[in-house]
Amino acid sequence: MNSRGFTLVEVLVALAVLGLALVAAMRAGGQGTIGFAQARERMLADWVAADRLAELRAAGVWPDPGISEGEAEQGGERFRWRQKVSPTPNGDFRRAAVEVAGRDGVVLSELVGVLWRGGGR
């Protein structure tokens, strides 16, 4: 007798293979989404750090060495920044380092710049 269909075992094996492929695709898609969210958060933190350095330069004042902290919003998210201004061997320059952390406290961005006396004017 000639049979022209699939056996139950063949159908079950095909469904199992399809199920594994779908699980793998879902996992890959989920990892891509997580990676995108992390990259976005780091990019926004980079912008917060760059903004802090730009504000120091644009203020037109010679900042005293020391540490200051604050919060900033970028892209609808809140970040904590910490900046440290320190002297350099040349008295006309100061080193400014800015760290930016996300809501979980993990540092997402670090940016270092140089300020010079009269640079903002």
C-alpha positions in Angstrom: 0.0 0.0 0.0 1.3 3.5 -0.9 1.0 6.0 1.8 1.1 9.7 0.9 1.4 11.5 4.2 3.6 12.0 7.2 3.7 9.7 10.2 3.0 11.0 13.6 6.7 10.6 14.6 7.8 12.7 11.6 5.4 15.4 12.5 6.5 15.4 16.2 10.2 15.6 15.2 9.5 18.5 12.8 7.6 20.4 15.6 10.4 19.8 18.0 13.0 21.2 15.6 10.7 24.2 14.9 10.3 24.8 18.6 14.0 24.8 19.2 14.5 27.2 16.3 11.9 29.6 17.7 13.4 29.5 21.2 16.8 30.3 19.8 15.4 33.2 17.8 13.5 34.6 20.8 16.7 34.4 22.9 18.7 36.2 20.2 16.0 38.9 19.9 15.9 39.4 23.6 19.7 39.8 23.9 19.6 42.3 21.1 17.0 44.4 22.9 19.0 44.3 26.2 22.2 45.3 24.3 20.4 48.2 22.6 19.1 49.5 26.0 22.5 49.3 27.6 24.1 51.1 24.6 21.5 53.8 24.8 22.0 54.3 28.6 25.8 54.5 28.1 25.4 57.0 25.2 23.1 59.2 27.4 25.7 59.0 30.2 28.4 60.1 27.8 26.3 63.1 26.9 25.8 64.0 30.6 29.6 63.9 31.1 30.3 66.0 28.0 27.6 68.5 29.2 29.3 68.9 32.6 32.7 69.6 31.0 31.1 72.1 28.6 29.3 73.8 31.5 32.6 74.2 33.4 34.3 75.6 30.3 31.4 77.9 29.4 30.9 79.3 33.0 33.9 81.6 32.6 35.0 81.1 36.2 38.2 79.4 37.4 37.0 76.4 39.4 38.5 75.6 42.7 40.0 72.1 43.1 37.6 69.7 44.7 34.7 67.3 44.2 31.1 68.1 43.5 28.1 65.9 42.7 24.7 66.3 41.3 22.0 64.9 39.1 21.0 65.4 35.5 18.3 64.2 33.2 19.1 63.1 29.7 16.7 61.4 27.3 14.1 61.0 30.0 16.5 59.2 32.4 18.1 60.4 35.6 21.8 60.1 36.1 24.2 61.0 39.0 27.4 62.8 38.1 30.5 63.3 40.2 33.2 65.7 39.0 36.7 66.1 40.4 38.7 69.3 39.6 42.3 68.9 40.4 45.4 71.1 39.9 48.1 70.4 37.4 51.8 71.2 37.5 51.0 74.2 35.3 49.1 76.7 37.4 47.1 77.9 34.3 45.4 74.5 33.8 43.1 72.3 35.8 42.1 68.7 35.2 38.4 68.0 35.4 37.2 64.4 35.6 33.5 63.5 35.4 32.0 60.2 36.2 28.3 59.5 35.4 26.3 56.6 37.0 22.9 55.2 36.2 20.1 54.6 38.6 21.8 51.4 39.9 24.9 53.3 40.9 27.1 51.6 38.2 29.5 54.1 36.5 28.5 54.2 32.9 30.8 57.0 31.6 34.0 58.7 32.6 35.3 61.8 30.8 38.5 63.8 31.5 39.1 67.3 30.2 41.5 70.2 30.8 40.4 73.7 31.8 42.6 76.7 31.4 42.6 80.0 33.1 40.6 82.4 30.9 39.5 79.6 28.6 35.9 80.3 29.0 36.2 84.0 28.1 
